[in-house]
Amino acid sequence: ITEGVSALILGLGMAMLGVFALLAVPLRSYVQPLIIMISIPFGIVGAIFGHLIMGYSLSLVSLFGIVALSGVVVNDALVLIDCANGKRRLGQSALNAIHQAAIQRFRPILLTTVTTFGGLAPMIWETSRQARFLIPMALSLGFGIVFATFITLGIVPSLYMILEDLKRFARSMSK
């Protein structure tokens, strides 16, 4: 099992590097992908809470769910940042752009989370012996995305503005 977990963690690290690279190119930034990927640890915390709430221990299948969760969680933050960047290109201030993006993308982000959790709910509360094997993966995905979504809606706009403040500070120091 230790060998399997080590390989899974290595695979997750490689996948995160790939996600970073795929985000950095279209965003034309090395920092914005980090803001997007900051949601991943919160998803992992949510997955662990889900296991605790439901009385399951973490397993290798749970870790598979966490790896899948990492890709799903990135989507919410990406949608938010991309919308804000589009508004910035139209000439809006950073604060107005992220505020409008959060308002505009709130419902799609929330609906994605609710439908994902709703789709996993029957598996989470399934009692048959056949489903017992997949329940930990569903717990990781379901509870992880719910927790990460609500944290993401607060922390990503904050980090976006912190990044803008740092850029403004750097520009003022170079003058």
C-alpha positions as CSV (number, residue, x, y, z in Angstrom):
1,I,0.0,0.0,0.0
2,T,2.8,2.4,0.8
3,E,4.2,1.9,-2.7
4,G,0.8,2.7,-4.2
5,V,0.3,5.8,-2.1
6,S,3.8,7.0,-3.0
7,A,3.1,6.5,-6.7
8,L,-0.2,8.3,-6.3
9,I,1.3,11.3,-4.6
10,L,4.0,11.5,-7.3
11,G,1.3,11.3,-9.9
12,L,-0.6,14.1,-8.2
13,G,2.5,16.2,-8.1
14,M,3.1,15.7,-11.8
15,A,-0.5,16.4,-12.6
16,M,-0.3,19.6,-10.6
17,L,2.7,20.7,-12.6
18,G,0.8,19.9,-15.8
19,V,-2.2,21.9,-14.6
20,F,0.1,24.8,-13.7
21,A,1.7,24.8,-17.1
22,L,-1.7,24.6,-18.9
23,L,-3.0,27.5,-16.8
24,A,0.1,29.7,-17.2
25,V,0.0,29.8,-21.0
26,P,-3.5,31.2,-21.6
27,L,-3.4,33.4,-18.5
28,R,0.0,34.7,-19.4
29,S,0.9,34.7,-15.8
30,Y,2.9,32.6,-13.3
31,V,1.0,33.9,-10.3
32,Q,-2.6,33.6,-11.4
33,P,-2.3,29.8,-11.8
34,L,-1.1,29.7,-8.2
35,I,-4.2,31.6,-7.1
36,I,-6.3,29.1,-8.9
37,M,-4.5,26.1,-7.5
38,I,-4.7,27.4,-3.9
39,S,-8.2,25.9,-3.9
40,I,-6.8,22.4,-4.1
41,P,-5.7,22.1,-0.4
42,F,-9.1,23.3,0.7
43,G,-10.7,20.5,-1.3
44,I,-8.5,18.0,0.5
45,V,-9.5,19.5,3.8
46,G,-13.2,19.1,2.8
47,A,-12.5,15.5,1.7
48,I,-11.0,14.7,5.1
49,F,-14.0,16.4,6.9
50,G,-16.4,14.3,4.8
51,H,-14.7,11.1,5.8
52,L,-14.8,12.2,9.5
53,I,-18.5,13.2,9.2
54,M,-19.5,10.0,7.6
55,G,-17.3,7.8,9.8
56,Y,-15.0,6.4,7.1
57,S,-11.2,6.2,7.3
58,L,-9.0,7.4,4.4
59,S,-8.1,4.7,2.0
60,L,-6.3,4.4,-1.3
61,V,-9.7,4.8,-3.1
62,S,-10.2,8.0,-1.1
63,L,-6.9,9.3,-2.5
64,F,-8.0,8.5,-6.0
65,G,-11.0,10.7,-5.2
66,I,-8.8,13.4,-4.0
67,V,-6.7,13.3,-7.2
68,A,-9.9,13.6,-9.2
69,L,-11.1,16.4,-6.9
70,S,-8.0,18.4,-7.6
71,G,-9.0,18.7,-11.2
72,V,-12.6,19.6,-10.5
73,V,-11.8,22.2,-7.8
74,V,-9.5,24.1,-10.2
75,N,-12.5,24.7,-12.5
76,D,-14.4,27.0,-10.1
77,A,-11.4,29.3,-9.5
78,L,-10.5,29.3,-13.2
79,V,-13.9,30.4,-14.2
80,L,-13.8,33.2,-11.7
81,I,-10.3,34.5,-12.6
82,D,-10.9,34.2,-16.4
83,C,-14.1,36.3,-16.1
84,A,-12.3,38.9,-14.0
85,N,-9.4,39.0,-16.5
86,G,-11.9,39.5,-19.4
87,K,-13.5,42.4,-17.5
88,R,-10.0,43.9,-16.9
89,R,-9.3,43.7,-20.7
90,L,-12.5,45.8,-21.2
91,G,-11.0,48.5,-18.9
92,Q,-12.5,47.8,-15.5
93,S,-10.6,48.3,-12.4
94,A,-9.3,45.2,-10.6
95,L,-11.7,45.6,-7.7
96,N,-14.7,46.1,-10.0
97,A,-13.7,43.3,-12.3
98,I,-13.3,40.7,-9.6
99,H,-16.5,41.9,-7.8
100,Q,-18.5,41.7,-11.1
101,A,-16.9,38.3,-11.9
102,A,-17.9,36.9,-8.5
103,I,-21.5,38.1,-9.0
104,Q,-21.7,36.9,-12.6
105,R,-20.1,33.5,-12.0
106,F,-21.6,32.8,-8.5
107,R,-24.6,30.9,-9.8
108,P,-22.7,28.7,-12.4
109,I,-20.1,27.9,-9.8
110,L,-22.7,27.0,-7.1
111,L,-24.8,25.0,-9.6
112,T,-21.7,23.0,-10.6
113,T,-21.0,22.2,-7.0
114,V,-24.6,21.3,-6.1
115,T,-25.1,19.1,-9.2
116,T,-21.7,17.3,-8.6
117,F,-22.6,16.7,-5.0
118,G,-26.1,15.7,-5.9
119,G,-24.8,13.2,-8.5
120,L,-22.5,11.7,-5.9
121,A,-25.0,11.7,-3.0
122,P,-26.7,8.3,-3.9
123,M,-23.3,6.7,-3.9
124,I,-22.3,8.3,-0.7
125,W,-25.4,7.1,1.1
126,E,-25.6,3.7,-0.6
127,T,-25.7,0.8,1.8
128,S,-25.1,-2.2,-0.6
129,R,-21.9,-4.2,-0.2
130,Q,-21.1,-3.7,-3.9
131,A,-20.9,0.1,-3.4
132,R,-18.8,0.1,-0.3
133,F,-15.6,0.1,-2.3
134,L,-16.5,3.3,-4.1
135,I,-18.0,5.3,-1.3
136,P,-14.6,6.7,0.0
137,M,-14.0,8.1,-3.5
138,A,-17.4,9.7,-3.7
139,L,-16.9,11.2,-0.2
140,S,-13.6,12.7,-1.3
141,L,-15.2,14.2,-4.4
142,G,-18.5,15.3,-2.9
143,F,-17.5,16.9,0.4
144,G,-14.2,18.2,-1.1
145,I,-15.9,20.2,-3.8
146,V,-18.5,21.6,-1.5
147,F,-15.9,22.8,1.0
148,A,-13.6,24.1,-1.6
149,T,-16.3,26.0,-3.5
150,F,-17.3,28.1,-0.5
151,I,-13.6,28.8,0.5
152,T,-12.8,29.5,-3.2
153,L,-15.6,32.1,-3.5
154,G,-14.0,34.1,-0.6
155,I,-10.2,33.5,-1.0
156,V,-9.7,33.7,-4.8
157,P,-11.1,37.3,-5.1
158,S,-9.0,38.3,-2.0
159,L,-5.8,36.8,-3.5
160,Y,-6.7,38.5,-6.9
161,M,-6.8,41.8,-5.2
162,I,-3.6,41.1,-3.1
163,L,-1.8,40.4,-6.4
164,E,-3.1,43.6,-7.9
165,D,-1.9,45.5,-4.8
166,L,1.5,44.0,-5.1
167,K,1.7,44.9,-8.8
168,R,0.7,48.5,-8.0
169,F,3.3,48.6,-5.2
170,A,6.0,47.2,-7.5
171,R,5.2,49.8,-10.2
172,S,5.3,52.6,-7.6
173,M,8.7,51.4,-6.3
174,S,10.2,51.4,-9.8
175,K,9.3,55.0,-10.5
